[in-house]
Amino acid sequence: MNIVHAPTEIAGQMGIICKELRKKGHHVAGYNCFHTYLNYKGDIINTDAFEILKEMEFLVKNTDIFHFHNANTLMQDFADLPLLKANGKKMIMHHWGSDVRSEAMVKKLNPYPLPPTYYTDEEIHKQLTFLSQYIDTAIVQDYETYPYVKDYYKNVFILPLACNVEEFEPAYPSVTNHHPVIIHAPTNRAFKGSDYVEAAMEQIQGKAPFTFKILEKMSHEKAIAEYKNADIIIDQLLCGTYGMFSVEAMAMGKPVVAFIRDDVRSKFPDELPIVQATPETLADVLLELIQDPQRRYQLGVAGRKYVETYHSGEKIASELLSIYQQL
């Protein structure tokens, strides 16, 4: 198949998926118009909408499947969708969370408020209503995002985050280390609950030896190098699920602490080893982990196995191909 992924790279996912689909013999192009300090390097073309438009005629003629990301398409105001639909093109919209989380639904589902997303509730509803007129099938990463889109599309599939597991050499926490390094790396402090993290660190200061590092505004490549030295990773405390930071940390054999809503966790495999914490319990959870190097090691081993089993790029690409075949 000839497949186009566009136009927004989120957490390196487009690049991983494109690479794995190519390994399976498909012709795949990934076009990213969303550029950040994370500077993801992968099997995609970093470009802009103007350059893509110059190739539009070729893409429409030669592409079998258009796989869009983050409530964006190739043209402003989704002007390309009628054209693609008229040409019988198969399409998917891959939603990543912040593009669809309405404030009203967050209040209904989540015990903690989240910062506003890119769009107002009215804009989200308008966009999803328009997109689903032309695109029947959506993908989300888990059941935290699922409720936000399920009433719009004919089909919604769950596709877990993809990870280049083979690129991460595990460095499990030492069972003899009684001075662990704790890392928190927020891309968005308000969304990740970073103030709560810092407050918890202050609470346990002096109760046990540890080193705390908060990594911000750092390229993905540099951040990964820092994670290798961690003994405990703190991901997000408000959203109710885990993100790519957790997946990469587990791939490196690190124990991960995050808040996962009970209704969301019940849909994950039972062996998910992420340590549950809320803003209220984080200090106690961390103190226990700091004082238990054996448990840190065991969680690290379990995390690596979990990512190998459920998040490997090859497995996710196979699942995605089965979704494509149902379009």
C-alpha positions as CSV (number, residue, x, y, z in Angstrom):
1,M,0.0,0.0,0.0
2,N,0.9,3.6,-0.5
3,I,0.3,5.4,2.9
4,V,0.7,9.0,3.9
5,H,1.0,10.1,7.6
6,A,0.5,13.9,8.2
7,P,0.8,16.6,9.3
8,T,1.7,16.5,13.0
9,E,4.3,14.4,14.8
10,I,3.3,13.7,18.3
11,A,5.8,12.0,20.7
12,G,7.7,10.4,17.8
13,Q,4.8,8.2,16.9
14,M,4.5,9.1,13.3
15,G,8.2,8.3,12.7
16,I,8.1,4.9,14.5
17,I,4.9,3.8,12.7
18,C,6.3,4.9,9.3
19,K,9.5,3.0,9.8
20,E,7.7,-0.2,10.9
21,L,5.2,-0.1,8.1
22,R,8.1,0.2,5.6
23,K,9.7,-2.9,7.1
24,K,6.5,-4.7,6.3
25,G,6.9,-3.8,2.6
26,H,4.6,-0.7,2.3
27,H,5.4,2.7,0.7
28,V,5.0,5.2,3.5
29,A,5.6,9.0,3.7
30,G,5.4,10.9,6.9
31,Y,5.1,14.7,6.7
32,N,5.5,16.8,9.9
33,C,4.6,20.5,10.0
34,F,4.7,20.7,13.8
35,H,8.2,21.7,15.0
36,T,9.2,22.0,18.7
37,Y,12.3,22.0,20.9
38,L,11.8,18.2,21.3
39,N,13.3,17.9,17.8
40,Y,12.2,14.3,17.1
41,K,14.4,12.6,14.6
42,G,12.8,9.8,12.8
43,D,11.7,8.4,9.5
44,I,9.6,11.4,8.5
45,I,10.0,14.6,6.5
46,N,10.0,17.8,8.5
47,T,8.3,20.3,6.2
48,D,5.5,22.9,6.1
49,A,2.0,23.0,4.7
50,F,3.0,25.1,1.7
51,E,5.6,22.5,0.5
52,I,3.0,19.6,1.0
53,L,0.5,21.5,-1.1
54,K,2.9,21.6,-4.0
55,E,2.8,17.8,-4.0
56,M,-0.9,17.6,-3.5
57,E,-1.8,16.4,-7.0
58,F,0.7,13.6,-6.8
59,L,-0.4,12.6,-3.3
60,V,-4.1,12.4,-4.3
61,K,-3.3,10.4,-7.3
62,N,-0.9,7.9,-5.7
63,T,-1.9,7.4,-2.1
64,D,-4.2,4.6,-0.9
65,I,-4.6,5.7,2.8
66,F,-4.3,9.1,4.4
67,H,-3.5,8.7,8.1
68,F,-4.0,12.1,9.7
69,H,-2.9,13.1,13.2
70,N,-4.0,15.4,16.0
71,A,-7.2,16.8,14.4
72,N,-5.2,18.2,11.5
73,T,-5.2,17.5,7.8
74,L,-3.1,18.7,4.8
75,M,-5.0,21.9,4.3
76,Q,-6.4,24.7,6.6
77,D,-10.0,24.2,7.7
78,F,-9.9,20.7,6.3
79,A,-10.4,21.9,2.8
80,D,-8.7,18.8,1.4
81,L,-11.3,16.3,2.9
82,P,-14.0,16.8,0.2
83,L,-11.4,16.4,-2.5
84,L,-10.0,13.2,-0.9
85,K,-13.5,11.8,-0.3
86,A,-14.5,12.6,-3.9
87,N,-11.5,10.6,-5.1
88,G,-12.4,7.6,-3.0
89,K,-9.4,7.9,-0.6
90,K,-9.4,5.9,2.6
91,M,-8.8,8.1,5.6
92,I,-8.1,7.8,9.4
93,M,-7.9,10.5,12.0
94,H,-5.5,9.7,14.9
95,H,-6.4,11.7,18.0
96,W,-3.9,12.2,20.7
97,G,-5.8,13.8,23.6
98,S,-5.2,17.5,23.7
99,D,-6.9,17.9,20.4
100,V,-10.2,16.5,21.7
101,R,-10.3,16.9,25.5
102,S,-13.2,19.3,26.1
103,E,-13.4,21.1,29.4
104,A,-16.9,19.9,30.1
105,M,-15.9,16.2,29.5
106,V,-12.8,16.6,31.6
107,K,-15.0,17.8,34.5
108,K,-17.2,14.8,34.1
109,L,-14.6,12.1,33.8
110,N,-11.5,13.3,35.6
111,P,-11.0,14.0,39.4
112,Y,-8.4,16.7,38.6
113,P,-8.8,19.8,36.4
114,L,-6.6,20.0,33.3
115,P,-5.3,23.1,31.6
116,P,-7.2,24.3,28.5
117,T,-6.3,22.5,25.3
118,Y,-5.7,24.1,21.9
119,Y,-9.4,24.7,21.3
120,T,-12.6,25.7,23.1
121,D,-15.3,23.1,23.7
122,E,-17.3,24.6,20.8
123,E,-14.3,24.4,18.4
124,I,-13.7,20.8,19.4
125,H,-17.3,19.9,18.8
126,K,-17.3,21.7,15.5
127,Q,-14.1,20.1,14.3
128,L,-15.1,16.6,15.3
129,T,-18.5,17.0,13.7
130,F,-16.9,18.1,10.4
131,L,-14.1,15.5,10.4
132,S,-16.5,12.6,11.0
133,Q,-18.6,13.6,8.0
134,Y,-15.6,12.7,5.8
135,I,-13.7,10.3,8.0
136,D,-15.4,7.2,9.4
137,T,-12.6,5.8,11.4
138,A,-10.6,7.3,14.3
139,I,-7.7,5.9,16.4
140,V,-6.9,6.8,20.0
141,Q,-4.1,5.5,22.2
142,D,-6.2,4.3,25.2
143,Y,-9.5,4.5,27.0
144,E,-8.7,7.8,28.6
145,T,-9.1,9.5,25.2
146,Y,-11.8,7.2,23.8
147,P,-14.9,8.9,25.5
148,Y,-14.0,12.2,23.8
149,V,-14.4,10.9,20.3
150,K,-16.7,7.8,20.5
151,D,-19.9,9.6,19.7
152,Y,-18.6,11.2,16.5
153,Y,-17.0,8.5,14.4
154,K,-18.5,5.2,13.1
155,N,-15.4,3.3,14.2
156,V,-12.9,4.1,17.0
157,F,-9.9,1.8,17.5
158,I,-7.5,1.6,20.4
159,L,-3.9,1.6,19.2
160,P,-1.3,1.7,22.0
161,L,1.8,4.0,21.9
162,A,4.6,2.6,19.7
163,C,8.2,2.3,20.9
164,N,11.5,1.5,19.3
165,V,12.2,-1.0,22.1
166,E,15.4,-2.2,20.5
167,E,16.9,1.2,20.6
168,F,16.6,1.3,24.4
169,E,19.2,-0.7,26.3
170,P,17.8,-1.4,29.8
171,A,19.7,0.0,32.8
172,Y,17.8,-1.4,35.7
173,P,18.1,0.4,39.1
174,S,20.8,-1.2,41.3
175,V,19.6,-3.2,44.3
176,T,22.5,-1.8,46.3
177,N,21.9,1.9,45.6
178,H,20.4,3.7,48.6
179,H,20.7,7.2,47.1
180,P,18.3,7.0,44.0
181,V,18.1,9.6,41.3
182,I,14.5,10.8,40.6
183,I,13.6,12.5,37.3
184,H,10.5,14.4,36.2
185,A,10.5,15.8,32.7
186,P,7.4,17.9,31.9
187,T,6.7,19.2,28.4
188,N,3.7,21.1,30.0
189,R,4.0,21.7,33.7
190,A,0.4,22.4,34.3
191,F,-0.7,19.3,32.4
192,K,1.8,17.0,34.1
193,G,1.2,18.3,37.6
194,S,4.7,19.5,38.1
195,D,3.8,21.8,41.0
196,Y,2.6,18.7,42.9
197,V,5.8,16.9,42.1
198,E,7.9,19.6,43.5
199,A,5.7,19.9,46.6
200,A,6.1,16.2,47.2
201,M,9.9,16.4,46.9
202,E,9.9,19.1,49.5
203,Q,7.8,17.0,51.8
204,I,10.2,14.1,51.8
205,Q,13.4,16.2,51.9
206,G,15.6,15.0,54.8
207,K,13.5,11.8,55.3
208,A,15.7,9.7,53.0
209,P,18.7,10.4,50.7
210,F,17.9,11.0,47.0
211,T,18.7,13.4,44.1
212,F,15.8,15.0,42.3
213,K,16.1,16.4,38.7
214,I,13.5,18.2,36.7
215,L,14.3,18.3,33.0
216,E,12.6,21.0,30.9
217,K,13.1,22.5,27.4
218,M,15.5,19.8,26.4
219,S,15.7,17.9,23.1
220,H,14.3,14.4,23.1
221,E,17.8,13.0,22.4
222,K,19.4,14.8,25.4
223,A,16.5,13.9,27.7
224,I,16.9,10.2,26.9
225,A,20.6,10.4,27.8
226,E,19.5,11.8,31.2
227,Y,16.9,9.1,31.8
228,K,19.5,6.4,31.7
229,N,20.8,7.5,35.0
230,A,17.5,7.6,36.7
231,D,16.3,5.2,39.4
232,I,12.7,6.5,39.6
233,I,10.7,8.3,36.9
234,I,7.7,10.5,37.7
235,D,5.4,11.0,34.7
236,Q,2.0,12.7,34.9
237,L,-0.3,13.1,37.9
238,L,-3.5,14.7,36.6
239,C,-4.6,13.3,33.2
240,G,-5.4,9.8,34.3
241,T,-3.3,7.8,31.9
242,Y,0.4,7.3,31.0
243,G,2.2,8.8,28.1
244,M,5.3,8.3,26.0
245,F,7.6,9.4,28.8
246,S,6.4,6.4,30.8
247,V,6.8,4.0,27.8
248,E,10.4,5.0,27.1
249,A,11.2,5.0,30.8
250,M,9.9,1.4,31.1
251,A,11.8,0.4,28.0
252,M,14.9,1.6,29.8
253,G,14.0,-0.6,32.8
254,K,13.0,2.3,35.1
255,P,10.2,2.2,37.6
256,V,7.5,4.8,36.7
257,V,5.1,6.7,39.0
258,A,1.9,8.2,37.5
259,F,-1.8,8.7,38.2
260,I,-4.0,6.4,36.2
261,R,-7.8,6.6,36.6
262,D,-9.3,3.4,37.9
263,D,-11.7,3.1,34.9
264,V,-8.8,3.5,32.5
265,R,-6.5,1.2,34.3
266,S,-9.1,-1.6,34.3
267,K,-8.8,-1.6,30.4
268,F,-5.0,-2.0,30.5
269,P,-3.3,-5.4,30.8
270,D,-3.2,-6.6,34.5
271,E,0.6,-6.6,34.5
272,L,0.9,-2.8,33.9
273,P,3.7,-2.1,36.5
274,I,3.3,1.7,36.8
275,V,3.1,2.7,40.4
276,Q,-0.1,4.5,41.2
277,A,0.1,8.0,42.8
278,T,-2.1,11.0,43.1
279,P,-1.0,14.5,44.1
280,E,-2.2,13.7,47.6
281,T,-0.3,10.4,47.9
282,L,2.9,11.1,45.8
283,A,5.1,11.9,48.8
284,D,4.4,8.7,50.6
285,V,4.6,6.6,47.4
286,L,8.0,8.1,46.6
287,L,9.4,7.6,50.1
288,E,8.5,3.9,50.0
289,L,10.3,3.5,46.6
290,I,13.3,5.5,47.7
291,Q,13.7,3.1,50.7
292,D,13.2,-0.1,48.7
293,P,15.9,-0.6,46.0
294,Q,14.8,-4.2,45.5
295,R,11.3,-3.2,44.5
296,R,12.7,-0.5,42.1
297,Y,14.7,-3.2,40.4
298,Q,11.7,-5.5,40.1
299,L,9.5,-2.8,38.7
300,G,12.2,-1.9,36.2
301,V,12.4,-5.5,35.0
302,A,8.6,-5.7,34.8
303,G,8.4,-2.4,32.9
304,R,10.8,-3.5,30.2
305,K,8.8,-6.8,29.7
306,Y,5.6,-4.8,29.5
307,V,6.8,-2.5,26.8
308,E,8.3,-5.4,24.8
309,T,4.9,-7.2,25.0
310,Y,2.5,-4.4,24.4
311,H,4.3,-1.4,22.9
312,S,6.9,-2.7,20.4
313,G,6.8,-0.8,17.1
314,E,6.5,-4.1,15.2
315,K,3.4,-5.2,17.1
316,I,1.8,-1.8,16.8
317,A,2.4,-1.6,13.1
318,S,0.8,-5.1,12.7
319,E,-2.3,-3.9,14.7
320,L,-2.5,-0.8,12.5
321,L,-2.4,-2.8,9.3
322,S,-5.3,-4.8,10.6
323,I,-7.2,-1.5,11.1
324,Y,-6.3,-0.4,7.6
325,Q,-7.7,-3.6,6.2
326,Q,-11.0,-2.8,7.8
327,L,-11.4,0.6,6.1
